């Protein structure tokens, strides 16, 4: 492996790409059951989404070719790269492995470093820096939310004629009703507003307060809110799965279905029903934290199996595209909210700017990709690409299109998903938050500033690989450990003499573990990528403040997390608390 790259600059094929402020948007139109693919270099928000510049023809045939496909997203929480069997983990995930074998594995699928940032990018098809959410996750009562000037994916899906369901985690703000799911495109919501939840008590594990509900909105704008205290004591994952199964069984087949099934597993705390740890015991797993993860991971496997068994047996499956992904990398021991996850051989994990936080297990499966079953692609894919990719498929089937309200950063990667073509994406803006920045262009990735607290690896075949290291401690615990000599830095950054910034540059094609910083050998590439980051400052919104507001506290609503700002006609809101029936 040659780790001393020449300093002649970025490969010529990317020479003009990074110099434009806006990445080119691959677009598609469809005729007679065939995808006609192409690329438009103009980005005009007033333009129709599907421009016409034909370069290839990829035909899709089938008895359902004229129907909008059902779209199901299953989102795992904090599932690490090395937490799935098909990546060679010592953990066993036969259900996920089988679904992946029946579809296409996306081996360079990128998200954001944390929960709400990924969900914001997924729902808007935009880089997180456009929303002001780049500096922190959304906290209950903290005042942050996905801005109301953002039009979300389910709102566009409604224009396509879909009925939209969210089952599970929202985590995009609930300070006011209009920030909640049923006011932002979902017809039904069954789940929790916040970021983390007790699997049996259904309260926020950091701030307390009940956070499990059912929200529905009818066509006249009448809103019904039910607080599900009757579910207290039940395993949250099973309750969510039962609801997702109910929806599949009862969904009106005259409308296509979009389901966003966002599970709590395998986010900390590692909780599961009694006997699950022994039920999923594995002699290869010896670390304590890793053992506790077994029950949590087993709960994820059971949920996915039970749900997909019903979906596959239904009359909807033939025309369904199922996507599975983690919302970010796992949290190995040493990271905040660690839960025994592993991202090996990727570096570090959740909350950082290394690959272990950003590159996640993901695949597409189902009859619509059965012709590519058992394959994997290394094509670059960002979470913001999902809406334009699905929109292309819908347009191919129905001829329908939508007018975009905002400029998007997602690209249409339908040819990569359905025809094994090269990716239409060549760059990713991972982060641009003041002096902390990360950017991918082709095979190169640059990190500027603080890359995150955890700077090492953890767990391979049940054994720690590198002890805990800190790039720059920011939490009290991190600073305390460093103050008594219990941490150190891998020290692989260089200092840019121009501004004193810490710089790391990696060639991910040759060094996916980010082991060799080649910045000092490639000053021209560093300059070119930093120039691109400077240009991208033009799209950055100031970070939102994450300050707890006493008026928002759950105690103000009787120990229940509810919106605290009034922005709807209260006469149209029906509120009830469901309790367990006394026997």
N, C-alpha and C positions, 0 to 999 in steps of 0.2 A: 504493500500500500504506500503510495506516495503522498505524504502529508505536507510536503513543502511545495504548495501550489505556486505557479508562476504569477507574477504581478502584472500580467498583460491586460487585466480587466475581465469583466464578465464575458461569458461566451457570446459570440456575435449574434446568435439567435435571440438573445435577450437585450441586445444593445439599445434598441429604440423603446422597448417595452417599458423599462423602468423610468425612462425620462418623461413620460406622459404623466400628468397628475392623476388621471383616472385610467384604471386598467381597461383594456378592450373587453367588450361584452360579447360573448358568443351567443348567437341567437338562432332560432330555428323556426321554420314554418313546416306545415305538414299537408300533404295531399295524398289521397287515395291509399291511406294506410302506410305511407312511407315517411320517414323522417328525412327532410331535406335540410342538411346542416350547413352552417356558415358562420361568418364572423363579421360583426359590424364594429368599426373603430370609432364611430360617433356615439356619444352618450348625451342624449337630449331628453330631459325629463318630460317634455311635452310630446315626445315621440311614442308611437306604439311600441309595445315591448318586443314584438317579433318583427325585426327588420328582415329584408330579403337579400341575401348574398350567398348563392348556392355554391358549395364546393364538394359535396358528397351526397350520396343517396344511400340510406340504410332502411331496408323495408322490414316492417313488422306486420305479421299476418295473424289471424286468429278469429274465432267466432265472436270475441268481445271487442274487436278492433274499433267499433263505433261507439263504445260506452266509456264514460269517464271512469278511470280505475279507482278502486278503493285504496286509500293510502293509510297505512298504520305505521306509526313511529313508536318503538319501545326504547325508552331512555333509561339506562342504568345510571346510578349515582356513584361517582368516584371509583368506578371499576378500572383497575390498572391494566396496563399492557400485558403484564405477566400474571394476570389473574384469570386468564381463560386458557383452557386446555389446548386449543389449536395454536397457541403461541409457544407451546412447549412447556407450559407451567406444570409444577407438581400438583397443582389444584386440578380437580376433575370437573369439567363442565360439559357433560355429554349432550345436553339439550342444545346449548349454544353451538357446540361443535357441529352437530348434525344440521342445524339450520344454516350455518355458514357453508357447509358442504353442498347444500342444496341451492346456494346462490353464489354471490360474488363478494369476496373479502376486499375491503378497502384498506390497504395497508399503509396509505399515507393520508388518513382522514384526520384533519386537525380541528380542534375546538379552541376555546379560550381556557385560561388557567383555572377558572372557578365556575361554580354552579350558575349563578344568575347572569354572569357575563356571556357564557355560552348560550343560554336560553334567549337572551336578548338578541344576539347575533342570528340565532336560528329563526326567531320570530320576525325579524326585520329584514333579513338578508343584507345587513349592513355591518361594517366594522364597528366594534364596540366603542371606539373613540368618538363616533358620531352621536352617541347617546348620552355622554357624560357619566357612564357607568364604569369607566376604565380603572378607577382608583380603588374600588372596594366592592364587596358583595352587598346586596340589599339586605338590610337588617329589619326585623319586625319593629315597627314604630320609629324607624330611623329617618323617614321622610323621603328616601330615595325611591324612584320608580322609573320604569321605561316611559320616556316622555310621551305625552298625549299627541304630539304632532307626528308620531310614528304610526304608519299603517301596517298592521301585522298580517302575517301569512294567512291565518284563518279568515280574516276579513276579505282577502282576495279569493280564498277558496269558496266563500259564500257567494261571491260574484260568479264563480264557476258552477254554482248550483249544489254545492256540498252541504251536508249537515255535519257540524264539527263538534267533537267531544274532547274534553280534557279530563283524564283520570290520573290523579296523583299530584305531583308537585308543580306549583306555579312559579313562585320566587321571582316575580317581576314587578312587585309593588302592590300594595293594598291600602294606601292611605285614604283613598277615596273610592267610591263605587266604580267610577269610570276607569279606574286602573285595574279592575279585576277581570277575570277571564270572560264572563258572559257579556261584558260591555265592550270587549275587544275581539269579538268574532266567534267565540265559542257559544254554541247553543246550550250545552250542558257542562257543568263542572262538578266533579266529585273528587275532593282531595283537600289539600292544605295550601295556604297562601305563602307560608314562610319557607325557610331554607333547610331546617332540620327539625326532626320530630321524634318523639318517643314512640317506638313501634307498638306499644300496648296502651300507654296512657294517653297518647295522641296530643301531648302538649309540647311546646317548643322546649328543647332540652337546654337552651341557654337562658331564655327570658321567661319561661313558664307560660301559662295561658293555653287554653284549649284551642286547637287549630285544625279541626276536621269538619267538613261541611259538604252540603250539596247546594249548588246554585243553579237555577234555571231561569231562562228568559223566554217569554212567548213572543209571538209576532207583533203583538200590540205594545210591547215594551214593559209588560208587567213582570216584575222580578220576584222570584221566590227564593228565600234563604232558609235553609234548614241546618241547624247545628247538630252534629251527629254524636251527641253524648251517649246515645244508645249503643254505640259501637265501642265504648271504652272497655278495655280489657281484651278485646279481640285483636288478633295479629293484623296490623295495618296492611301488610302486603297481601294477605288473603282477602281482606275486605275490598281492596282496590281491584284485585284480580276478578273477584266475583262480580263487581260492577262492570268491568270491561267485558266479561262474558255475557252479562245481561244485555249490554248494548248490542253486541253482535247478534244475539238471538232476537232482539226486539226492533232493531233498526229497520226503518221503512225502506224497502229495496228500491223504491222509485227514485230515491236520492242517492248519489254516491256518498260514501262515508270517509271522513278524515278523522282519525283517532290519534291523539297524542297521549300515549300511555307512559307516564313518567313515574317510575318506581322509586321508592326510597333506598332500596338496596343498591350498593353495599356501603352507604354512608354510615359513619359512626352515629350513635353507639352500636357496637356489634351485638344486636339483640335478635333473638329468634325463639320460636316455641321450644318448650322443654323437650330435650332429646334430639334436637336437630344437629348439635355438634357431634354427638356420637353417631347419629344416623349417617352423617356425611364424613365420618372419621377417615383419615388418610394417614397411613404409616409414614409417608414421605414428609409429612408436615410435623415439625418438631418445635418450632418457635411458638411461644404462648400466644402472642398477638395474632399470628397466622392461624393458629387453631381456632381462636374465637371467630375469625372471619369465615370459617367453614360453614357454620350454621347460617350466617347472613347470606353467604353465596348460595347455599342450598335453598334458601327462601326465594332468591332470584330465579334459580333454575326451575323450581316448582311453579312459580308464577308464570314464567314464559311457557313452560310445557302445557300447563292447564289452559292457558289462554289460546295458544296456537293450536292445540288439539281441537278446541271448539271452532276456531276460525277455519281450520282446514276441513272440518267436517261440514261446514256451512256451504250454502250456495253462493257465497260471496268470494270464496277463496280463489276461484279461477281467474278473477279479475282484480286481484289484490296485490299491491306491492308492499312488502314489509321491510322496514329499515330498523336495524338495531345499532345502537351506539352508546358509548359512555359520554357523560356530559363533560368530563375532564379526566385527567390521569388520576391514579390512585394516590393515597396519602400514606407513604411508608412511615414506619416508626421514626420519629424525629421531626416530623412535620406537624403543624397544628391540626387538630382533629384526626390524628393518625388512627388507622384501624387495621394495621397489619397488611396493607396492600403492597404490591410490588409492580414496578414498571420495567424491570430488567429486560433487556440490556439498555433501555433508555435511561437517561440521566435524570435524577431527582424526581419531583412529583408535583402534585396539586399546589397551586398558588405561585409557582415559580415560572420562569420563562424558558426553562429547559424542555427537551422533548418529552420527558416523563410526565409533564403537565399537559402538553398540547396534543400529542399524537396518541390516539385512543383506539381501542378495539371497535370495529364497525364493519357491518356487512349489509347487503341487500339480498333479499331472498323472496321466493314465491314463483308462481307460474310465469310471470312476466319476464323473469331472468333465467328461467330453467334451461334455456339453450346455452347458457354460460356457466351452468352449475359446476361447482368444484374449482372455479378459477379464482385468482387473486390479481388485483391491479395495484401497481405502485404509482399510479397517476395521482397528482396532487389534487386534493379535495378539501375545501374549507366548509365549515358548518353553514356559512352564509350561502353556499351554493344550492342548498336543498330546494328552496322555493323555485328559483328559475329552472332547475332541473325537472321538478315535478310539474311545473307549469308547462314546460315543453311537452311532456308526456300527455297532459290533459288536452293541450291544443292539438296534438297529433290525433287523439281519439275523437275530439268533439268539434274542432275548428274554432273553439272559443279562445279569446285572449282578454287580457285586462290592461287597463291604463295604470301605470305606476304613479303613485302620488309622490314618492321620494326617489332620488337616485339610489341605486343599490350597488353593492360591491360583490354580490354573489354572481357567479357565472354559470351558464347552462352547461352542465357536464353530462347531459343525457347520452351523447355518443359514447362516452367512456363507460357509463353504467350498462347500457343496453347493447353496445356493439364492440366493446373492448378497444375502442379508439384511444389515442393519446388524450391526456387531460387538456381541457381548454384553459386551465388555470396555470399561471407561471409565477405568481407572487402572492404572498400573504402578509398583511400587516398584523402581527400578533399583538403588539402593544406600542403605545406612544403616549406615555404618561409622564410628562416632564422629562427628567433625565433618564428615566427607565424605559428602554425601548427594545423591541425585537422585531425583526423583519426577515422574511424568506424571499429569495429570488432565485429561481431555478434550483440548483443543488446547494446554494449557499445560504447560510443563516448568520445574521449578525445580532449580537446582544450588546446593548449599551447600558452602562450603569449597573444598578443592583439587580442581579438575576433572580434573587430569591434566597430565602434562608437556608433551605436544605440543598447542599451542593454535592451530594454523593449518590450512591446507589444503595439498594437494600434488597435482600432476599433473592437468592437464586438457588433453587433446589433446597429451600428451607434454611439456607445459611446466609448470614449477613456477608456482604461483599466488601463494602467500605464503611468504616464507622462514620458517625454523624459529623458533618462539616457545615460551617456557615459561611456564606458569601459575605453577608453583611447583616448581622442580627438586628431585627427591628422589634421583636416582641420582648416583653420583660423576661420571659423564661430564657430566650436566646441570649440576651445580654448577660443575664445572671450566669449561665453556663460558661460563656466566654470569659467572664470576669474571674472565674476560678480555674481557667485553663482547660475546660472540658470541651472546647471546640477549636477548630482551626479552619483555615481556608485552603482549598486545593490550589489557589493562587495562580490560575491559568489565564487570568486576564492581563492585558497590557494596558498601559496608560497612553492615551493619545496626547502628544505634546501640545497640540493646538488648543485644547480646552481642558485637559486633565481628566477626561472621561475614561472609565473602564471599558475596554473593548474586547469582545470575543468574536471570532469568525470561525465557522466550521463548514466543511464540505460534507453535507449529510449523506451524499451518495457513497462516499468512501468512509465516513466516520459517523454513523448514525448515533453512536453513544456519546458524541460530543467530547471526545477524549483529547483531541489535538487542536489547540487554538492556533490557527494559521494566519492570524491578523498581521503579525510582524513580517511575514513573508509576502503579504499581498496588500500593500498600502493603497494601490490604485483601486482594488475591489472595495476596500474599506471606505475610501473616499466616495466612490460611486454610490454605494449603498447608503452612506450617511447623507449624501446629497438627496437621494430619493426620500429618505425619512424627513429631511428638512422640507421638501415639497409637500409631503403628506400632512405637515402641520396645518395646512389650510383647511382640512376637514375635521380637525379636532375641536370638540366642544369642551368647555371647562368642566372638570369633574364635579359631580353633585356632592353636596355635603351629607354625611352620614351621621346625623346628630339625633339622639333620642329625644323625642318630644313627649313631655309628661301627659299631654292630652291624648296621645296615641296609645298609651299603655293599656294592656289587656285588662287591668284592674278597673279601668273606667267603664268597661263593658261587661262587668260581672265575671271576670276571669276568662273571657273569650276574645280572641283576636278578631276585630271587626274594623271596617273602614271608619275613620274618625272625622273625616271632612265631608260635609254634606254637599253633594253636587248633583243629586237626582231628586225627582218628585217623590217624597216619602210615601205619598198615597198609593204609589205603584209598587211599593215594597212590602212583601209578606214575610214576616219573621217568625220563626218558631224554633224551639229547642226540643229535640227528640231525646227522651230518656228510656232507659231499659224498662221493660214492662215488669211490674211486680207479679210474681207467681205465688 
